[in-house]
Amino acid sequence: MITVRRAVVPLRVLLVLLFGLMVMLETVSLPGQFAHMARVSPDHAYLRWPLTAVTVFWVVCAQVVIVCIWQLLTLVKRDRIFTDAAMVWVNVILWAIGAGWVVLLGMAGVVLVNVDDPGTGIVLALITGAVSVFVLLVVVLRALLQQATTLRSDMEAVI
């Protein structure tokens, strides 16, 4: 069975790779994609900058989550995950995901009002629902972390 300490190093390697790919995505791929879209479809060229800004914002939110996970892994490695310091990073994760969710909800509203294809609405509803479930899951995990932190501090006070 793999131990937590053995899982931290490969997870960090994957987080670095993911973060690097996201930097490439937000600096090269997304702006290039929307510039190409504006050239190919001039009647939708007005969407280039709003779509670039929104998608880059989502990538930045994901990068914030990656940095927070890195910090939480540091706390795990130091056996300090059940402290108030961990709660700070979990709260930042919640704020980042929540900010992305609010923008997603706004985008879904705008698209659903203007779209002709019902499939697009269904896909957006599924994505919004999945992100909503993820936000609520993190809220539950935060509550569990808070409870475990309280129990650990109570145990340390007894010992």
C-alpha positions, 0 to 999 in steps of 0.5 A, a space after each residue: 500500500 502506498 503511503 501518504 508521504 510516497 504519494 506527495 512527490 509524484 503528486 507534486 510532479 504532476 502538479 508542476 506539469 499541470 501548472 506548466 501546461 496551464 501557463 502555456 494554455 493561458 498565454 499561447 493557446 487560448 489567445 491564439 484560438 480566439 484570434 483564429 476564431 475571429 479571423 475565420 468567423 468575422 461576425 463573431 469577432 466581437 467575442 474574441 476578448 471576452 472569451 479570452 478573458 473568461 477562459 484565462 480567468 478560469 485557468 488562473 482560478 485552477 492555478 490558484 487551486 494548484 498552488 493551494 494544493 501544493 501548500 496543503 501537501 507541504 502541511 501533510 509532509 510536515 504532519 501539520 495538516 490538522 491545523 488552522 494553517 490548512 484551513 486558510 488554504 482550503 478557504 482560498 481553494 473554495 474562493 477560487 472555485 466559487 469565483 470560477 463557478 460564478 463566472 460560469 453561471 454568468 456565462 451559462 446564462 448569457 449563452 442559454 439566452 442567445 443559443 439556438 441549439 438545445 445541446 449547448 444548453 444541456 452541456 452547459 447545465 451539466 458542466 455547471 452542475 458538475 462544478 456545483 457538486 465539486 464546490 459542495 464536496 469541497 465545503 463538506 471536506 472543509 467541514 471534515 477538516 475543521 472537525 478533525 482539527 478540533 479533535 486533534 487539538 482536543 487530543 493534544 490538550 489531553 495528552 
